Amino acid sequence: MSKRAYFGTDGIRGQANQHPMTAEVALRVGLAAGKLFRSQDDRRHLVVIGKDTRLSGYMIEPALVAGFASVGMDVRLFGPLPTPAVAMMTRSMRADLGVMISASHNDFADNGIKLFGPDGYKLSDDQELKIEALMDEGLQEGLAPPRGLGRVKRIDDAQARYVEIIKATFPRNMSLSGLRIVIDCANGAAYKVAPTALYELGAEVIEIGVTPDGTNINAECGSTHPEAMAKLVREYRADIGIALDGDADRLVICDEKGMVVDGDQIMAIIALAYAKAGKLKAGGVVATVMSNLGLERLMAEHGLTLERTSVGDRHVMARMREGGFNLGGEQSGHVILSDFSTTGDGLIAALQVLAVMIESGQPMSALGRQFEPVPQLLENVRFTGTGKPLEATTVKQAIADGEAQLNGAGRIVVRPSGTEPLIRIMAEGDDPALVKKVVKSIVSAVKAA
């Protein structure tokens, strides 16, 4: 595959006002993606754009709009809205393209641009490479004539539409009445829709992270800082806590005692409930190489499979579509429920867990530990220069030795980070001392390479 100049593992991402997250690059994205998705017929073409609450969204959004309008695409602006909502609305409004301006769980200083096709799925590598090629062409090519420029409107009811879609994913015969729920919206894209949906389904809602100011997204709150949610759960004696990230495509839960429940446990809760109800498709779940071995063993105990992919929800979704699975995700809290959504949706996943909790009549603490996690250790090694440490014979030998020592009772995953000059070394196994020894040996080999 060709070297990608702009797109990373999840769209284009970087520090705001520095390449590639500048107004100029955003303008080029609008021009290029607009040209690619504008077919040859005479109909009007439509792009929808959502964003999270970062200050830099005010810079990126108008630049994208200018690019799209100048090649003749009509634009509809949603304002702050979760990533999965933008994917849904792209499809439901019959748009040719959907755009989300967000850097997900990153600090406010970063931002990103994610693109969705007319089917609501993230673009393929091939489409992204075509957009990159067009971005580097002359800006004067393929512009619309004065009468053919795109028109731009704001969609005022986008949040209300999404709330209704979300509520429809919850079992019709159920209500959240009698439940006290803490929701942490990370001062991000779901700060209005998440509390509203939970309240309208009957819950008593305690909100946190719902006062965005442009710079406090993900700051000491949200799924990357679940301690804020856990503290409130204990303080208010809530039944459950739900923490979303900045664009609400992932979640972390905590039980009534404040114990955190990660993405692997959330997938286990939903998978076993779906399997019992005959709703789990393709006989299993899709997860990444980073999901705990305990999840794999639990699935096997129930006659289910756990298929693993590379890290990234795009890879999970691709395997789900290919194999007909309806549940997949990542340990970090991306949970994809393809019966309802084309990408990870923290709020939909939370509602599915709440449905299991109500149906079982058990407190969250009884559900949150579906399996005992196998001891897992992850270390990151930073490397400089253009070296390829993973190709060194000494590193390969250290990995092979580690696998021999674990002797089938564990796993080793060594991979480069998709976003930073890091090598991520993860090992897991039943013997924590051995896991530590194996990781230490591989870390030493990578540093020396």
VEXKOLSE-352292 format. One record per residue (C-alpha): x, y, z; residue in one letter; residue number from 1. Coordinates in pm, 1 decimal. Last residue first. Layout:
// VEXKOLSE-352292
SITE;X;Y;Z;a;NUM
...
// end
This chain:
// VEXKOLSE-352292
SITE;1834.9;-286.0;1854.1;a;449
SITE;1945.3;-240.1;2218.0;a;448
SITE;1619.6;-77.4;2328.0;k;447
SITE;1415.7;-344.0;2145.9;v;446
SITE;1617.7;-627.9;2308.3;a;445
SITE;1582.9;-476.5;2656.8;s;444
SITE;1204.5;-434.7;2610.7;v;443
SITE;1181.0;-799.6;2491.7;i;442
SITE;1357.2;-927.0;2807.9;s;441
SITE;1152.0;-704.7;3040.1;k;440
SITE;828.3;-822.7;2877.6;v;439
SITE;921.8;-1189.9;2928.9;v;438
SITE;1026.7;-1136.0;3293.2;k;437
SITE;706.1;-948.3;3375.6;k;436
SITE;492.9;-1221.8;3218.4;v;435
SITE;690.1;-1485.7;3413.2;l;434
SITE;623.0;-1306.0;3741.1;a;433
SITE;253.5;-1266.1;3651.8;p;432
SITE;204.5;-1643.5;3591.0;d;431
SITE;-131.4;-1699.7;3418.6;d;430
SITE;-21.9;-1519.4;3104.9;g;429
SITE;-14.6;-1186.0;2930.4;e;428
SITE;244.2;-1001.0;2727.0;a;427
SITE;233.6;-658.4;2565.9;m;426
SITE;514.8;-464.1;2401.9;i;425
SITE;421.3;-141.5;2222.6;r;424
SITE;699.3;4.1;2007.2;i;423
SITE;672.3;381.1;1998.9;l;422
SITE;739.8;653.1;1741.2;p;421
SITE;378.2;781.4;1774.4;e;420
SITE;40.7;743.7;1592.6;t;419
SITE;9.0;386.7;1463.6;g;418
SITE;215.0;246.1;1749.0;s;417
SITE;455.7;-29.5;1643.7;p;416
SITE;365.4;-382.7;1749.4;r;415
SITE;468.9;-656.9;1989.9;v;414
SITE;190.1;-886.3;2112.0;v;413
SITE;280.3;-1182.2;2335.4;i;412
SITE;27.9;-1440.6;2453.9;r;411
SITE;-25.4;-1678.5;2745.4;g;410
SITE;-39.1;-2040.6;2859.3;a;409
SITE;80.1;-2180.0;2523.0;g;408
SITE;437.1;-2237.3;2644.4;n;407
SITE;484.1;-1898.9;2812.0;l;406
SITE;858.7;-1972.1;2805.7;q;405
SITE;852.3;-2064.6;2435.1;a;404
SITE;663.1;-1744.7;2354.3;e;403
SITE;923.5;-1540.1;2542.3;g;402
SITE;1209.6;-1711.7;2357.7;d;401
SITE;1043.5;-1636.8;2021.5;a;400
SITE;995.8;-1270.0;2120.0;i;399
SITE;1361.6;-1240.8;2233.7;a;398
SITE;1474.4;-1407.0;1907.3;q;397
SITE;1276.2;-1160.6;1694.1;k;396
SITE;1427.5;-873.2;1892.7;v;395
SITE;1783.8;-1009.5;1847.9;t;394
SITE;1725.9;-1062.7;1475.4;t;393
SITE;1633.7;-695.8;1429.6;a;392
SITE;1324.1;-635.3;1212.8;e;391
SITE;1117.2;-506.2;1506.2;l;390
SITE;1374.7;-232.5;1569.9;p;389
SITE;1309.7;-61.7;1235.2;k;388
SITE;1540.1;238.7;1243.7;g;387
SITE;1436.0;575.2;1098.2;t;386
SITE;1548.2;788.1;1387.8;g;385
SITE;1427.3;767.1;1744.2;t;384
SITE;1267.5;490.6;1949.0;f;383
SITE;1024.5;508.4;2238.6;r;382
SITE;954.1;180.7;2418.1;v;381
SITE;601.7;128.7;2548.8;n;380
SITE;525.3;-134.5;2811.1;e;379
SITE;207.8;-341.9;2854.3;l;378
SITE;160.1;-611.3;3117.6;l;377
SITE;-137.5;-846.1;3139.1;q;376
SITE;-235.0;-1081.1;3422.0;p;375
SITE;-530.6;-1288.6;3287.5;v;374
SITE;-855.3;-1108.3;3359.8;p;373
SITE;-1100.8;-1303.5;3578.9;e;372
SITE;-1416.5;-1331.1;3373.4;f;371
SITE;-1766.8;-1183.8;3374.7;q;370
SITE;-1664.6;-928.5;3639.0;r;369
SITE;-1907.9;-641.0;3585.2;g;368
SITE;-2226.5;-845.1;3618.7;l;367
SITE;-2250.1;-893.5;3997.3;a;366
SITE;-2116.4;-542.1;4061.8;s;365
SITE;-2378.3;-401.7;3821.4;m;364
SITE;-2657.6;-514.6;4056.2;p;363
SITE;-2863.3;-816.8;3947.8;q;362
SITE;-3225.8;-822.4;3833.6;g;361
SITE;-3110.9;-1012.8;3526.4;s;360
SITE;-3338.8;-823.9;3283.1;e;359
SITE;-3255.2;-486.0;3440.1;i;358
SITE;-2877.9;-545.6;3424.1;m;357
SITE;-2895.5;-689.9;3071.8;v;356
SITE;-3093.1;-381.5;2955.9;a;355
SITE;-2840.8;-152.5;3128.4;l;354
SITE;-2559.4;-325.7;2938.4;v;353
SITE;-2743.3;-270.1;2607.8;q;352
SITE;-2803.8;93.5;2704.4;l;351
SITE;-2432.8;147.1;2771.6;a;350
SITE;-2341.3;-1.0;2430.6;a;349
SITE;-2585.9;237.9;2258.9;i;348
SITE;-2435.3;532.6;2449.3;l;347
SITE;-2074.6;446.2;2372.3;g;346
SITE;-2129.0;401.9;1998.4;d;345
SITE;-1855.7;228.5;1795.6;g;344
SITE;-1922.7;238.6;1419.7;t;343
SITE;-2187.8;134.9;1168.2;t;342
SITE;-2468.9;135.2;1425.4;s;341
SITE;-2779.7;-48.6;1543.2;f;340
SITE;-2756.3;-417.6;1452.7;d;339
SITE;-2382.3;-349.9;1409.1;s;338
SITE;-2317.0;-321.9;1780.3;l;337
SITE;-1960.7;-191.7;1794.3;i;336
SITE;-1801.5;-141.4;2136.5;v;335
SITE;-1502.7;91.8;2158.4;h;334
SITE;-1420.1;72.7;2528.8;g;333
SITE;-1039.7;54.6;2546.0;s;332
SITE;-1057.1;-328.2;2544.4;q;331
SITE;-1173.0;-304.7;2184.2;e;330
SITE;-1487.1;-397.4;1998.7;g;329
SITE;-1714.9;-647.4;1833.4;g;328
SITE;-2075.9;-756.6;1821.5;l;327
SITE;-2302.7;-819.6;1519.8;n;326
SITE;-2082.1;-1068.5;1333.5;f;325
SITE;-2153.9;-1144.6;964.3;g;324
SITE;-1799.4;-1262.6;885.9;g;323
SITE;-1694.2;-990.9;639.0;e;322
SITE;-1893.5;-716.1;804.9;r;321
SITE;-1753.0;-803.1;1148.6;m;320
SITE;-1399.6;-834.1;1006.5;r;319
SITE;-1420.8;-482.1;856.2;a;318
SITE;-1570.8;-343.5;1179.2;m;317
SITE;-1284.2;-477.9;1389.7;v;316
SITE;-1025.2;-343.5;1145.3;h;315
SITE;-1188.4;0.3;1150.2;r;314
SITE;-1209.0;-13.9;1531.7;d;313
SITE;-831.1;-8.2;1553.7;g;312
SITE;-572.4;-263.3;1673.9;v;311
SITE;-517.4;-555.7;1437.3;s;310
SITE;-785.4;-826.5;1440.4;t;309
SITE;-886.9;-1110.6;1672.9;r;308
SITE;-1177.8;-1354.5;1645.3;e;307
SITE;-1325.6;-1471.0;1973.9;l;306
SITE;-1539.7;-1781.5;1926.7;t;305
SITE;-1837.5;-1910.0;2124.0;l;304
SITE;-1899.0;-2251.4;2280.6;g;303
SITE;-1970.7;-2099.9;2621.1;h;302
SITE;-1634.5;-2199.8;2768.6;e;301
SITE;-1467.5;-2078.5;2446.1;a;300
SITE;-1611.0;-1728.1;2497.6;m;299
SITE;-1479.6;-1721.1;2854.9;l;298
SITE;-1133.3;-1833.9;2738.5;r;297
SITE;-1114.3;-1556.5;2479.3;e;296
SITE;-1226.1;-1297.5;2734.5;l;295
SITE;-961.1;-1419.0;2982.1;g;294
SITE;-696.8;-1380.8;2710.5;l;293
SITE;-750.9;-1006.3;2739.6;n;292
SITE;-816.8;-795.5;2431.3;s;291
SITE;-502.3;-637.6;2281.1;m;290
SITE;-498.5;-850.2;1963.1;v;289
SITE;-831.7;-693.7;1872.3;t;288
SITE;-1190.1;-810.3;1923.2;a;287
SITE;-1458.8;-978.3;1709.2;v;286
SITE;-1728.7;-1175.2;1892.8;v;285
SITE;-1890.5;-1513.9;1850.2;g;284
SITE;-2128.8;-1756.2;1686.7;g;283
SITE;-2182.4;-1569.4;1361.0;a;282
SITE;-2467.9;-1361.0;1509.6;k;281
SITE;-2555.4;-1322.1;1876.8;l;280
SITE;-2934.5;-1277.2;1909.3;k;279
SITE;-3033.5;-1623.6;2033.2;g;278
SITE;-3141.3;-1480.5;2370.7;a;277
SITE;-2868.9;-1672.1;2557.2;k;276
SITE;-2610.4;-1569.5;2293.9;a;275
SITE;-2717.0;-1202.5;2323.7;y;274
SITE;-2681.8;-1210.4;2703.9;a;273
SITE;-2343.2;-1384.2;2675.9;l;272
SITE;-2215.7;-1135.5;2417.5;a;271
SITE;-2348.3;-824.9;2598.8;i;270
SITE;-2177.3;-901.3;2930.7;i;269
SITE;-1858.3;-1025.4;2758.4;a;268
SITE;-1834.9;-712.7;2539.6;m;267
SITE;-1865.0;-495.6;2854.0;i;266
SITE;-1596.6;-706.4;3027.5;q;265
SITE;-1356.3;-652.4;2736.0;d;264
SITE;-1442.3;-280.8;2714.2;g;263
SITE;-1351.1;-211.3;3077.4;d;262
SITE;-1556.1;-222.1;3400.8;v;261
SITE;-1431.2;15.7;3672.3;v;260
SITE;-1517.2;-50.6;4037.8;m;259
SITE;-1703.0;243.6;4195.3;g;258
SITE;-1910.8;30.7;4433.4;k;257
SITE;-2229.3;79.1;4225.5;e;256
SITE;-2046.6;-52.3;3919.0;d;255
SITE;-1828.9;147.4;3679.4;c;254
SITE;-1859.2;173.2;3303.7;i;253
SITE;-1610.1;282.4;3036.4;v;252
SITE;-1724.9;410.6;2700.3;l;251
SITE;-1628.2;461.7;2338.6;r;250
SITE;-1770.3;644.1;2035.6;d;249
SITE;-1872.0;942.2;2249.1;a;248
SITE;-1663.6;1205.6;2063.1;d;247
SITE;-1472.0;1325.3;2369.5;g;246
SITE;-1489.1;993.7;2557.4;d;245
SITE;-1788.8;850.5;2742.6;l;244
SITE;-1810.5;760.2;3112.0;a;243
SITE;-2109.4;561.7;3243.4;i;242
SITE;-2164.6;506.9;3616.2;g;241
SITE;-2406.1;255.6;3767.7;i;240
SITE;-2654.1;212.1;4050.7;d;239
SITE;-2578.3;549.6;4209.7;a;238
SITE;-2499.3;592.1;4580.0;r;237
SITE;-2462.9;968.2;4520.4;y;236
SITE;-2107.7;988.2;4660.9;e;235
SITE;-2006.4;639.9;4545.3;r;234
SITE;-2120.9;703.4;4189.3;v;233
SITE;-1969.6;1052.7;4201.6;l;232
SITE;-1622.8;916.8;4287.7;k;231
SITE;-1648.1;649.9;4015.8;a;230
SITE;-1729.9;913.9;3750.1;m;229
SITE;-1424.3;1126.2;3838.6;a;228
SITE;-1206.4;810.3;3867.0;e;227
SITE;-1297.7;717.4;3509.4;p;226
SITE;-1025.3;944.7;3366.2;h;225
SITE;-976.3;818.5;3006.4;t;224
SITE;-1349.5;743.8;2975.8;s;223
SITE;-1451.5;1100.2;3057.6;g;222
SITE;-1300.2;1345.9;3304.7;c;221
SITE;-968.4;1491.0;3419.0;e;220
SITE;-959.5;1699.9;3097.8;a;219
SITE;-1131.6;1494.7;2823.9;n;218
SITE;-1264.4;1821.1;2668.2;i;217
SITE;-1166.9;2117.2;2888.7;n;216
SITE;-1037.1;2359.0;2622.2;t;215
SITE;-1341.6;2463.5;2420.5;g;214
SITE;-1552.6;2558.8;2724.1;d;213
SITE;-1754.7;2239.5;2763.0;p;212
SITE;-1986.6;2220.8;3065.0;t;211
SITE;-2135.1;1869.8;3057.5;v;210
SITE;-1847.3;1673.9;3212.5;g;209
SITE;-2065.0;1542.4;3496.2;i;208
SITE;-2435.3;1466.3;3505.6;e;207
SITE;-2642.8;1278.6;3764.5;i;206
SITE;-2947.1;1127.9;3594.1;v;205
SITE;-3253.0;968.9;3756.7;e;204
SITE;-3350.9;731.2;3481.0;a;203
SITE;-3678.4;710.6;3288.8;g;202
SITE;-3587.5;659.7;2922.5;l;201
SITE;-3623.7;1037.2;2873.5;e;200
SITE;-3356.4;1095.0;3139.1;y;199
SITE;-3108.6;856.1;2974.7;l;198
SITE;-3161.2;1014.1;2630.5;a;197
SITE;-3129.6;1370.0;2766.1;t;196
SITE;-2813.1;1296.1;2969.4;p;195
SITE;-2646.2;1151.1;2654.9;a;194
SITE;-2766.4;1408.9;2398.3;v;193
SITE;-2645.9;1731.7;2560.6;k;192
SITE;-2282.2;1665.3;2656.4;y;191
SITE;-2244.3;1400.3;2385.9;a;190
SITE;-1975.9;1585.7;2184.3;a;189
SITE;-1737.9;1652.3;2469.6;g;188
SITE;-1710.4;1790.5;2822.3;n;187
SITE;-1605.8;1428.9;2900.6;a;186
SITE;-1974.7;1323.6;2893.6;c;185
SITE;-1973.3;1162.3;3239.6;d;184
SITE;-2310.6;1002.0;3315.0;i;183
SITE;-2398.9;893.9;3671.4;v;182
SITE;-2713.7;680.1;3675.3;i;181
SITE;-2978.6;635.7;3944.7;r;180
SITE;-3219.7;362.0;3838.4;l;179
SITE;-3583.3;356.6;3951.5;g;178
SITE;-3718.4;406.5;3600.1;s;177
SITE;-3471.4;296.6;3334.1;l;176
SITE;-3764.1;150.7;3138.9;s;175
SITE;-3820.0;-173.5;2952.8;m;174
SITE;-4085.4;-314.2;2719.6;n;173
SITE;-3944.0;-133.3;2416.1;r;172
SITE;-3593.1;-270.9;2456.4;p;171
SITE;-3343.2;15.7;2409.5;f;170
SITE;-3225.2;80.5;2051.0;t;169
SITE;-3522.5;316.0;1990.5;a;168
SITE;-3393.7;551.6;2260.9;k;167
SITE;-3072.0;604.0;2063.4;i;166
SITE;-3257.4;690.6;1740.1;i;165
SITE;-3478.7;938.5;1930.1;e;164
SITE;-3173.9;1103.8;2092.2;v;163
SITE;-3008.6;1122.0;1748.3;y;162
SITE;-3301.6;1311.1;1598.9;r;161
SITE;-3306.8;1554.9;1892.8;a;160
SITE;-2935.4;1625.7;1844.8;q;159
SITE;-2975.7;1691.2;1470.7;a;158
SITE;-3277.2;1922.3;1523.3;d;157
SITE;-3110.6;2252.4;1431.6;d;156
SITE;-2953.2;2147.3;1102.6;i;155
SITE;-2734.9;2442.3;996.0;r;154
SITE;-2736.3;2530.7;628.9;k;153
SITE;-2475.3;2575.1;354.1;v;152
SITE;-2536.9;2604.0;-20.2;r;151
SITE;-2284.1;2466.6;-267.3;g;150
SITE;-2161.4;2668.3;-564.9;l;149
SITE;-2313.7;2586.5;-905.8;g;148
SITE;-2428.1;2935.2;-1001.7;r;147
SITE;-2072.3;3072.9;-971.8;p;146
SITE;-1918.4;2779.4;-1163.5;p;145
SITE;-1790.8;2486.4;-952.2;a;144
SITE;-1418.4;2422.8;-909.4;l;143
SITE;-1261.2;2118.2;-1075.2;g;142
SITE;-896.6;2227.0;-1057.8;e;141
SITE;-804.1;2562.2;-903.5;q;140
SITE;-654.3;2409.0;-589.1;l;139
SITE;-383.7;2236.1;-791.4;g;138
SITE;-329.6;1871.1;-696.6;e;137
SITE;-195.4;1759.7;-357.9;d;136
SITE;-539.2;1710.3;-204.2;m;135
SITE;-646.9;1499.6;-506.2;l;134
SITE;-379.4;1237.4;-432.1;a;133
SITE;-474.0;1235.3;-61.2;e;132
SITE;-842.6;1186.6;-149.9;i;131
SITE;-751.8;887.7;-370.6;k;130
SITE;-542.8;743.8;-82.9;l;129
SITE;-841.0;780.1;154.3;e;128
SITE;-1067.4;599.9;-94.1;q;127
SITE;-823.4;308.2;-119.6;d;126
SITE;-780.7;283.7;255.6;d;125
SITE;-1159.7;246.1;282.2;s;124
SITE;-1380.6;522.3;418.4;l;123
SITE;-1554.2;484.5;754.7;k;122
SITE;-1903.6;336.1;726.4;y;121
SITE;-2226.2;539.1;714.9;g;120
SITE;-2339.4;394.0;379.1;d;119
SITE;-2287.8;731.6;205.4;p;118
SITE;-1918.2;720.0;304.8;g;117
SITE;-1781.3;845.2;636.8;f;116
SITE;-1481.5;1074.9;692.2;l;115
SITE;-1292.2;1150.9;1011.7;k;114
SITE;-1107.4;1482.8;1057.6;i;113
SITE;-893.2;1540.0;1365.8;g;112
SITE;-807.1;1773.5;1649.5;n;111
SITE;-537.5;1805.1;1910.0;d;110
SITE;-496.3;2084.0;2167.5;a;109
SITE;-811.6;1965.2;2349.9;f;108
SITE;-634.2;1647.9;2475.2;d;107
SITE;-707.7;1321.5;2298.5;n;106
SITE;-1010.3;1092.8;2360.9;h;105
SITE;-1168.1;1151.0;2016.3;s;104
SITE;-961.4;1391.4;1806.0;a;103
SITE;-1274.9;1536.1;1650.7;s;102
SITE;-1423.3;1694.5;1338.6;i;101
SITE;-1665.3;1437.7;1197.1;m;100
SITE;-1744.6;1438.0;825.7;v;99
SITE;-2020.3;1254.9;637.4;g;98
SITE;-2035.0;1202.8;260.9;l;97
SITE;-2285.9;1152.3;-18.9;d;96
SITE;-2575.7;1238.5;212.3;a;95
SITE;-2894.4;1033.4;207.2;r;94
SITE;-3016.9;1206.0;526.2;m;93
SITE;-3047.7;868.7;705.4;s;92
SITE;-2707.1;747.8;588.5;r;91
SITE;-2499.8;1051.0;680.1;t;90
SITE;-2718.0;1084.7;991.3;m;89
SITE;-2604.5;747.0;1122.4;m;88
SITE;-2232.0;818.1;1071.8;a;87
SITE;-2273.3;1165.7;1225.5;v;86
SITE;-2449.0;1008.2;1524.5;a;85
SITE;-2164.8;757.7;1565.0;p;84
SITE;-1915.9;1048.8;1592.0;t;83
SITE;-2115.3;1223.1;1866.5;p;82
SITE;-2273.6;1565.2;1793.8;l;81
SITE;-2164.2;1925.1;1853.1;p;80
SITE;-2277.1;2139.6;1555.3;g;79
SITE;-2488.9;1961.6;1294.4;f;78
SITE;-2386.2;2151.0;979.9;l;77
SITE;-2541.0;2065.4;641.7;r;76
SITE;-2332.8;2135.0;330.9;v;75
SITE;-2430.5;2144.8;-37.2;d;74
SITE;-2148.2;2032.2;-266.0;m;73
SITE;-2049.8;2245.7;-564.4;g;72
SITE;-1670.3;2222.6;-564.8;v;71
SITE;-1643.0;2557.0;-381.5;s;70
SITE;-1904.0;2451.3;-125.9;a;69
SITE;-1695.2;2151.7;-15.0;f;68
SITE;-1372.8;2347.0;28.4;g;67
SITE;-1535.9;2645.3;199.4;a;66
SITE;-1722.0;2412.2;438.4;v;65
SITE;-1397.6;2232.9;528.1;l;64
SITE;-1233.2;2566.5;612.4;a;63
SITE;-1541.9;2675.7;807.4;p;62
SITE;-1525.9;2357.6;1023.1;e;61
SITE;-1150.2;2352.1;1093.1;i;60
SITE;-1125.7;2696.9;1259.4;m;59
SITE;-1428.4;2681.5;1490.5;y;58
SITE;-1341.7;2317.5;1560.5;g;57
SITE;-1013.2;2447.6;1705.0;s;56
SITE;-1189.9;2533.7;2032.6;l;55
SITE;-1277.4;2169.9;2084.3;r;54
SITE;-1643.5;2081.0;2152.2;t;53
SITE;-1698.2;1784.6;1918.7;d;52
SITE;-1789.0;1815.7;1554.5;k;51
SITE;-2051.1;1724.6;1294.7;g;50
SITE;-2054.0;1779.4;918.2;i;49
SITE;-2300.6;1656.6;654.1;v;48
SITE;-2210.3;1650.8;282.4;v;47
SITE;-2468.3;1671.0;2.9;l;46
SITE;-2460.1;1656.8;-373.9;h;45
SITE;-2720.5;1831.8;-589.1;r;44
SITE;-2822.5;1630.5;-894.0;r;43
SITE;-2660.7;1689.0;-1234.5;d;42
SITE;-2491.2;1352.6;-1278.6;d;41
SITE;-2112.2;1308.4;-1290.0;q;40
SITE;-2062.5;1198.7;-931.8;s;39
SITE;-1943.8;1428.3;-654.4;r;38
SITE;-1780.1;1197.3;-401.3;f;37
SITE;-1423.8;1234.9;-526.1;l;36
SITE;-1449.4;1608.6;-599.8;k;35
SITE;-1594.8;1682.3;-255.8;g;34
SITE;-1329.9;1467.1;-88.3;a;33
SITE;-1059.2;1671.1;-263.0;a;32
SITE;-1199.4;2021.0;-210.8;l;31
SITE;-1306.8;1958.1;148.2;g;30
SITE;-978.6;1785.9;234.1;v;29
SITE;-788.0;2076.7;73.2;r;28
SITE;-976.1;2327.9;289.6;l;27
SITE;-897.4;2118.0;599.4;a;26
SITE;-528.5;2113.8;495.1;v;25
SITE;-531.4;2493.3;466.9;e;24
SITE;-713.2;2542.0;798.0;a;23
SITE;-439.1;2343.8;969.6;t;22
SITE;-435.1;1998.3;1130.9;m;21
SITE;-164.6;1846.3;911.7;p;20
SITE;43.6;2047.5;992.1;h;19
SITE;11.4;2269.1;1298.6;q;18
SITE;-289.5;2487.7;1378.3;n;17
SITE;-444.2;2219.6;1601.0;a;16
SITE;-212.4;1933.8;1693.2;q;15
SITE;-265.4;1627.5;1478.2;g;14
SITE;-517.0;1387.2;1327.5;r;13
SITE;-636.7;1280.4;984.2;i;12
SITE;-868.3;979.5;980.4;g;11
SITE;-840.6;691.2;1225.0;d;10
SITE;-525.4;485.0;1161.7;t;9
SITE;-350.0;777.1;994.3;g;8
SITE;-448.6;984.0;691.4;f;7
SITE;-225.3;1270.1;576.6;y;6
SITE;78.8;1148.5;381.9;a;5
SITE;-8.7;780.5;348.9;r;4
SITE;265.2;563.0;202.4;k;3
SITE;124.8;349.9;-78.2;s;2
SITE;0.0;0.0;0.0;m;1
// end
